[in-house]
Amino acid sequence: MAFDLRAALLKKAEVETARLVDFEFRLRARTMRLLAADRGRCRCAGRAHRSRG
């Protein structure tokens, strides 16, 4: 059985893409939460949020 470099690189790219998409989502959610707290529209303004993961 030969090592499939293409498959390995595709899998790595898929994992990295998922990681970056997750990071982008968390950053966007944090920004929106901070904006809402700044404008007084967040019920939890001032309290720390639990992060998933």
PDB file with one MODEL, atoms N, CA, C and O in Angstrom:
MODEL        1
ATOM      1  N   MET A   1       0.847  -1.177   0.000  1.00  0.00           N
ATOM      2  CA  MET A   1       0.000   0.000   0.000  1.00  0.00           C
ATOM      3  C   MET A   1       0.894   1.243   0.000  1.00  0.00           C
ATOM      4  O   MET A   1       1.707   1.418   0.908  1.00  0.00           O
ATOM      5  N   ALA A   2       0.755   2.085  -0.986  1.00  0.00           N
ATOM      6  CA  ALA A   2       1.581   3.275  -1.125  1.00  0.00           C
ATOM      7  C   ALA A   2       0.962   4.447  -0.362  1.00  0.00           C
ATOM      8  O   ALA A   2      -0.256   4.557  -0.218  1.00  0.00           O
ATOM      9  N   PHE A   3       1.843   5.307   0.114  1.00  0.00           N
ATOM     10  CA  PHE A   3       1.394   6.514   0.814  1.00  0.00           C
ATOM     11  C   PHE A   3       0.824   7.490  -0.209  1.00  0.00           C
ATOM     12  O   PHE A   3       1.458   7.780  -1.224  1.00  0.00           O
ATOM     13  N   ASP A   4      -0.361   7.987   0.063  1.00  0.00           N
ATOM     14  CA  ASP A   4      -1.026   8.900  -0.863  1.00  0.00           C
ATOM     15  C   ASP A   4      -0.835  10.331  -0.371  1.00  0.00           C
ATOM     16  O   ASP A   4      -1.573  10.806   0.492  1.00  0.00           O
ATOM     17  N   LEU A   5       0.157  11.004  -0.927  1.00  0.00           N
ATOM     18  CA  LEU A   5       0.479  12.367  -0.513  1.00  0.00           C
ATOM     19  C   LEU A   5      -0.682  13.323  -0.789  1.00  0.00           C
ATOM     20  O   LEU A   5      -0.979  14.194   0.029  1.00  0.00           O
ATOM     21  N   ARG A   6      -1.324  13.163  -1.920  1.00  0.00           N
ATOM     22  CA  ARG A   6      -2.448  14.038  -2.279  1.00  0.00           C
ATOM     23  C   ARG A   6      -3.565  13.945  -1.245  1.00  0.00           C
ATOM     24  O   ARG A   6      -4.093  14.961  -0.794  1.00  0.00           O
ATOM     25  N   ALA A   7      -3.919  12.714  -0.874  1.00  0.00           N
ATOM     26  CA  ALA A   7      -4.985  12.523   0.118  1.00  0.00           C
ATOM     27  C   ALA A   7      -4.593  13.115   1.468  1.00  0.00           C
ATOM     28  O   ALA A   7      -5.421  13.715   2.153  1.00  0.00           O
ATOM     29  N   ALA A   8      -3.335  12.945   1.845  1.00  0.00           N
ATOM     30  CA  ALA A   8      -2.865  13.489   3.120  1.00  0.00           C
ATOM     31  C   ALA A   8      -2.933  15.012   3.116  1.00  0.00           C
ATOM     32  O   ALA A   8      -3.352  15.619   4.101  1.00  0.00           O
ATOM     33  N   LEU A   9      -2.524  15.627   2.016  1.00  0.00           N
ATOM     34  CA  LEU A   9      -2.565  17.094   1.924  1.00  0.00           C
ATOM     35  C   LEU A   9      -3.999  17.613   1.902  1.00  0.00           C
ATOM     36  O   LEU A   9      -4.294  18.649   2.499  1.00  0.00           O
ATOM     37  N   LEU A  10      -4.884  16.902   1.220  1.00  0.00           N
ATOM     38  CA  LEU A  10      -6.287  17.317   1.201  1.00  0.00           C
ATOM     39  C   LEU A  10      -6.901  17.233   2.591  1.00  0.00           C
ATOM     40  O   LEU A  10      -7.659  18.118   2.991  1.00  0.00           O
ATOM     41  N   LYS A  11      -6.579  16.172   3.332  1.00  0.00           N
ATOM     42  CA  LYS A  11      -7.097  16.024   4.692  1.00  0.00           C
ATOM     43  C   LYS A  11      -6.561  17.137   5.583  1.00  0.00           C
ATOM     44  O   LYS A  11      -7.305  17.711   6.378  1.00  0.00           O
ATOM     45  N   LYS A  12      -5.271  17.443   5.452  1.00  0.00           N
ATOM     46  CA  LYS A  12      -4.676  18.517   6.256  1.00  0.00           C
ATOM     47  C   LYS A  12      -5.347  19.852   5.936  1.00  0.00           C
ATOM     48  O   LYS A  12      -5.650  20.627   6.843  1.00  0.00           O
ATOM     49  N   ALA A  13      -5.576  20.120   4.662  1.00  0.00           N
ATOM     50  CA  ALA A  13      -6.225  21.362   4.254  1.00  0.00           C
ATOM     51  C   ALA A  13      -7.642  21.440   4.809  1.00  0.00           C
ATOM     52  O   ALA A  13      -8.095  22.510   5.217  1.00  0.00           O
ATOM     53  N   GLU A  14      -8.336  20.314   4.825  1.00  0.00           N
ATOM     54  CA  GLU A  14      -9.698  20.291   5.355  1.00  0.00           C
ATOM     55  C   GLU A  14      -9.704  20.612   6.844  1.00  0.00           C
ATOM     56  O   GLU A  14     -10.545  21.378   7.314  1.00  0.00           O
ATOM     57  N   VAL A  15      -8.773  20.030   7.582  1.00  0.00           N
ATOM     58  CA  VAL A  15      -8.677  20.280   9.024  1.00  0.00           C
ATOM     59  C   VAL A  15      -8.327  21.744   9.287  1.00  0.00           C
ATOM     60  O   VAL A  15      -8.933  22.385  10.145  1.00  0.00           O
ATOM     61  N   GLU A  16      -7.352  22.268   8.550  1.00  0.00           N
ATOM     62  CA  GLU A  16      -6.949  23.663   8.730  1.00  0.00           C
ATOM     63  C   GLU A  16      -8.085  24.621   8.382  1.00  0.00           C
ATOM     64  O   GLU A  16      -8.290  25.620   9.072  1.00  0.00           O
ATOM     65  N   THR A  17      -8.816  24.324   7.325  1.00  0.00           N
ATOM     66  CA  THR A  17      -9.934  25.170   6.929  1.00  0.00           C
ATOM     67  C   THR A  17     -10.999  25.189   8.012  1.00  0.00           C
ATOM     68  O   THR A  17     -11.530  26.247   8.349  1.00  0.00           O
ATOM     69  N   ALA A  18     -11.308  24.025   8.555  1.00  0.00           N
ATOM     70  CA  ALA A  18     -12.308  23.944   9.629  1.00  0.00           C
ATOM     71  C   ALA A  18     -11.849  24.727  10.849  1.00  0.00           C
ATOM     72  O   ALA A  18     -12.650  25.404  11.493  1.00  0.00           O
ATOM     73  N   ARG A  19     -10.564  24.636  11.169  1.00  0.00           N
ATOM     74  CA  ARG A  19     -10.022  25.354  12.324  1.00  0.00           C
ATOM     75  C   ARG A  19     -10.119  26.861  12.112  1.00  0.00           C
ATOM     76  O   ARG A  19     -10.503  27.596  13.022  1.00  0.00           O
ATOM     77  N   LEU A  20      -9.772  27.318  10.918  1.00  0.00           N
ATOM     78  CA  LEU A  20      -9.821  28.751  10.635  1.00  0.00           C
ATOM     79  C   LEU A  20     -11.251  29.272  10.582  1.00  0.00           C
ATOM     80  O   LEU A  20     -11.512  30.392  11.023  1.00  0.00           O
ATOM     81  N   VAL A  21     -12.178  28.487  10.055  1.00  0.00           N
ATOM     82  CA  VAL A  21     -13.583  28.889  10.019  1.00  0.00           C
ATOM     83  C   VAL A  21     -14.119  29.013  11.439  1.00  0.00           C
ATOM     84  O   VAL A  21     -14.855  29.950  11.748  1.00  0.00           O
ATOM     85  N   ASP A  22     -13.752  28.073  12.301  1.00  0.00           N
ATOM     86  CA  ASP A  22     -14.174  28.124  13.703  1.00  0.00           C
ATOM     87  C   ASP A  22     -13.610  29.362  14.384  1.00  0.00           C
ATOM     88  O   ASP A  22     -14.322  30.042  15.123  1.00  0.00           O
ATOM     89  N   PHE A  23     -12.332  29.660  14.142  1.00  0.00           N
ATOM     90  CA  PHE A  23     -11.709  30.850  14.723  1.00  0.00           C
ATOM     91  C   PHE A  23     -12.417  32.119  14.252  1.00  0.00           C
ATOM     92  O   PHE A  23     -12.688  33.019  15.046  1.00  0.00           O
ATOM     93  N   GLU A  24     -12.714  32.181  12.956  1.00  0.00           N
ATOM     94  CA  GLU A  24     -13.385  33.353  12.393  1.00  0.00           C
ATOM     95  C   GLU A  24     -14.767  33.543  13.027  1.00  0.00           C
ATOM     96  O   GLU A  24     -15.156  34.667  13.346  1.00  0.00           O
ATOM     97  N   PHE A  25     -15.509  32.440  13.208  1.00  0.00           N
ATOM     98  CA  PHE A  25     -16.828  32.521  13.825  1.00  0.00           C
ATOM     99  C   PHE A  25     -16.724  33.024  15.264  1.00  0.00           C
ATOM    100  O   PHE A  25     -17.479  33.905  15.676  1.00  0.00           O
ATOM    101  N   ARG A  26     -15.784  32.462  16.024  1.00  0.00           N
ATOM    102  CA  ARG A  26     -15.630  32.875  17.425  1.00  0.00           C
ATOM    103  C   ARG A  26     -15.255  34.345  17.535  1.00  0.00           C
ATOM    104  O   ARG A  26     -15.745  35.051  18.415  1.00  0.00           O
ATOM    105  N   LEU A  27     -14.386  34.805  16.642  1.00  0.00           N
ATOM    106  CA  LEU A  27     -13.984  36.210  16.650  1.00  0.00           C
ATOM    107  C   LEU A  27     -15.175  37.111  16.326  1.00  0.00           C
ATOM    108  O   LEU A  27     -15.365  38.148  16.962  1.00  0.00           O
ATOM    109  N   ARG A  28     -15.974  36.714  15.338  1.00  0.00           N
ATOM    110  CA  ARG A  28     -17.151  37.502  14.970  1.00  0.00           C
ATOM    111  C   ARG A  28     -18.176  37.516  16.103  1.00  0.00           C
ATOM    112  O   ARG A  28     -18.762  38.559  16.395  1.00  0.00           O
ATOM    113  N   ALA A  29     -18.395  36.373  16.737  1.00  0.00           N
ATOM    114  CA  ALA A  29     -19.347  36.294  17.843  1.00  0.00           C
ATOM    115  C   ALA A  29     -18.883  37.150  19.016  1.00  0.00           C
ATOM    116  O   ALA A  29     -19.690  37.831  19.649  1.00  0.00           O
ATOM    117  N   ARG A  30     -17.581  37.116  19.307  1.00  0.00           N
ATOM    118  CA  ARG A  30     -17.043  37.931  20.400  1.00  0.00           C
ATOM    119  C   ARG A  30     -17.230  39.416  20.098  1.00  0.00           C
ATOM    120  O   ARG A  30     -17.609  40.192  20.975  1.00  0.00           O
ATOM    121  N   THR A  31     -16.964  39.803  18.861  1.00  0.00           N
ATOM    122  CA  THR A  31     -17.126  41.204  18.466  1.00  0.00           C
ATOM    123  C   THR A  31     -18.573  41.648  18.618  1.00  0.00           C
ATOM    124  O   THR A  31     -18.834  42.723  19.157  1.00  0.00           O
ATOM    125  N   MET A  32     -19.511  40.840  18.151  1.00  0.00           N
ATOM    126  CA  MET A  32     -20.925  41.195  18.262  1.00  0.00           C
ATOM    127  C   MET A  32     -21.367  41.266  19.722  1.00  0.00           C
ATOM    128  O   MET A  32     -22.145  42.143  20.096  1.00  0.00           O
ATOM    129  N   ARG A  33     -20.866  40.338  20.548  1.00  0.00           N
ATOM    130  CA  ARG A  33     -21.221  40.347  21.965  1.00  0.00           C
ATOM    131  C   ARG A  33     -20.696  41.618  22.641  1.00  0.00           C
ATOM    132  O   ARG A  33     -21.398  42.230  23.447  1.00  0.00           O
ATOM    133  N   LEU A  34     -19.463  42.012  22.311  1.00  0.00           N
ATOM    134  CA  LEU A  34     -18.894  43.220  22.903  1.00  0.00           C
ATOM    135  C   LEU A  34     -19.626  44.476  22.429  1.00  0.00           C
ATOM    136  O   LEU A  34     -19.845  45.406  23.205  1.00  0.00           O
ATOM    137  N   LEU A  35     -19.996  44.493  21.160  1.00  0.00           N
ATOM    138  CA  LEU A  35     -20.766  45.633  20.650  1.00  0.00           C
ATOM    139  C   LEU A  35     -22.130  45.730  21.327  1.00  0.00           C
ATOM    140  O   LEU A  35     -22.579  46.820  21.682  1.00  0.00           O
ATOM    141  N   ALA A  36     -22.780  44.593  21.502  1.00  0.00           N
ATOM    142  CA  ALA A  36     -24.088  44.579  22.160  1.00  0.00           C
ATOM    143  C   ALA A  36     -23.961  45.048  23.601  1.00  0.00           C
ATOM    144  O   ALA A  36     -24.803  45.806  24.082  1.00  0.00           O
ATOM    145  N   ALA A  37     -22.914  44.604  24.297  1.00  0.00           N
ATOM    146  CA  ALA A  37     -22.706  45.022  25.683  1.00  0.00           C
ATOM    147  C   ALA A  37     -22.416  46.518  25.739  1.00  0.00           C
ATOM    148  O   ALA A  37     -22.891  47.209  26.641  1.00  0.00           O
ATOM    149  N   ASP A  38     -21.648  47.015  24.792  1.00  0.00           N
ATOM    150  CA  ASP A  38     -21.303  48.432  24.755  1.00  0.00           C
ATOM    151  C   ASP A  38     -22.544  49.291  24.526  1.00  0.00           C
ATOM    152  O   ASP A  38     -22.643  50.402  25.048  1.00  0.00           O
ATOM    153  N   ARG A  39     -23.472  48.778  23.758  1.00  0.00           N
ATOM    154  CA  ARG A  39     -24.693  49.529  23.471  1.00  0.00           C
ATOM    155  C   ARG A  39     -25.804  49.239  24.471  1.00  0.00           C
ATOM    156  O   ARG A  39     -26.909  49.766  24.344  1.00  0.00           O
ATOM    157  N   GLY A  40     -25.518  48.411  25.454  1.00  0.00           N
ATOM    158  CA  GLY A  40     -26.497  48.121  26.496  1.00  0.00           C
ATOM    159  C   GLY A  40     -27.579  47.155  26.074  1.00  0.00           C
ATOM    160  O   GLY A  40     -28.653  47.143  26.675  1.00  0.00           O
ATOM    161  N   ARG A  41     -27.334  46.351  25.067  1.00  0.00           N
ATOM    162  CA  ARG A  41     -28.369  45.442  24.575  1.00  0.00           C
ATOM    163  C   ARG A  41     -28.094  43.994  24.931  1.00  0.00           C
ATOM    164  O   ARG A  41     -28.821  43.098  24.503  1.00  0.00           O
ATOM    165  N   CYS A  42     -27.062  43.762  25.702  1.00  0.00           N
ATOM    166  CA  CYS A  42     -26.723  42.397  26.068  1.00  0.00           C
ATOM    167  C   CYS A  42     -27.177  42.151  27.501  1.00  0.00           C
ATOM    168  O   CYS A  42     -26.822  42.906  28.406  1.00  0.00           O
ATOM    169  N   ARG A  43     -27.953  41.106  27.707  1.00  0.00           N
ATOM    170  CA  ARG A  43     -28.472  40.813  29.040  1.00  0.00           C
ATOM    171  C   ARG A  43     -27.366  40.490  30.023  1.00  0.00           C
ATOM    172  O   ARG A  43     -27.548  40.618  31.234  1.00  0.00           O
ATOM    173  N   CYS A  44     -26.236  40.077  29.518  1.00  0.00           N
ATOM    174  CA  CYS A  44     -25.171  39.627  30.395  1.00  0.00           C
ATOM    175  C   CYS A  44     -24.030  40.626  30.449  1.00  0.00           C
ATOM    176  O   CYS A  44     -22.935  40.274  30.885  1.00  0.00           O
ATOM    177  N   ALA A  45     -24.247  41.841  30.028  1.00  0.00           N
ATOM    178  CA  ALA A  45     -23.179  42.822  29.948  1.00  0.00           C
ATOM    179  C   ALA A  45     -22.354  42.848  31.232  1.00  0.00           C
ATOM    180  O   ALA A  45     -22.878  43.063  32.325  1.00  0.00           O
ATOM    181  N   GLY A  46     -21.071  42.626  31.073  1.00  0.00           N
ATOM    182  CA  GLY A  46     -20.183  42.647  32.221  1.00  0.00           C
ATOM    183  C   GLY A  46     -19.837  41.270  32.743  1.00  0.00           C
ATOM    184  O   GLY A  46     -18.789  41.094  33.366  1.00  0.00           O
ATOM    185  N   ARG A  47     -20.697  40.284  32.503  1.00  0.00           N
ATOM    186  CA  ARG A  47     -20.399  38.929  32.966  1.00  0.00           C
ATOM    187  C   ARG A  47     -19.605  38.189  31.908  1.00  0.00           C
ATOM    188  O   ARG A  47     -19.782  38.412  30.710  1.00  0.00           O
ATOM    189  N   ALA A  48     -18.748  37.325  32.351  1.00  0.00           N
ATOM    190  CA  ALA A  48     -17.942  36.532  31.413  1.00  0.00           C
ATOM    191  C   ALA A  48     -18.801  35.449  30.793  1.00  0.00           C
ATOM    192  O   ALA A  48     -19.654  34.857  31.455  1.00  0.00           O
ATOM    193  N   HIS A  49     -18.570  35.202  29.537  1.00  0.00           N
ATOM    194  CA  HIS A  49     -19.283  34.132  28.826  1.00  0.00           C
ATOM    195  C   HIS A  49     -18.424  32.883  28.860  1.00  0.00           C
ATOM    196  O   HIS A  49     -17.195  32.950  28.842  1.00  0.00           O
ATOM    197  N   ARG A  50     -19.096  31.742  28.909  1.00  0.00           N
ATOM    198  CA  ARG A  50     -18.355  30.481  28.817  1.00  0.00           C
ATOM    199  C   ARG A  50     -18.043  30.245  27.346  1.00  0.00           C
ATOM    200  O   ARG A  50     -18.901  30.432  26.484  1.00  0.00           O
ATOM    201  N   SER A  51     -16.828  29.838  27.069  1.00  0.00           N
ATOM    202  CA  SER A  51     -16.489  29.532  25.683  1.00  0.00           C
ATOM    203  C   SER A  51     -16.675  28.036  25.447  1.00  0.00           C
ATOM    204  O   SER A  51     -16.455  27.208  26.332  1.00  0.00           O
ATOM    205  N   ARG A  52     -17.085  27.726  24.229  1.00  0.00           N
ATOM    206  CA  ARG A  52     -17.240  26.314  23.851  1.00  0.00           C
ATOM    207  C   ARG A  52     -15.908  25.824  23.335  1.00  0.00           C
ATOM    208  O   ARG A  52     -15.241  26.502  22.553  1.00  0.00           O
ATOM    209  N   GLY A  53     -15.526  24.645  23.776  1.00  0.00           N
ATOM    210  CA  GLY A  53     -14.332  24.033  23.200  1.00  0.00           C
ATOM    211  C   GLY A  53     -13.216  24.057  24.093  1.00  0.00           C
ATOM    212  O   GLY A  53     -12.137  23.576  23.745  1.00  0.00           O
TER     213      GLY A  53
ENDMDL
END
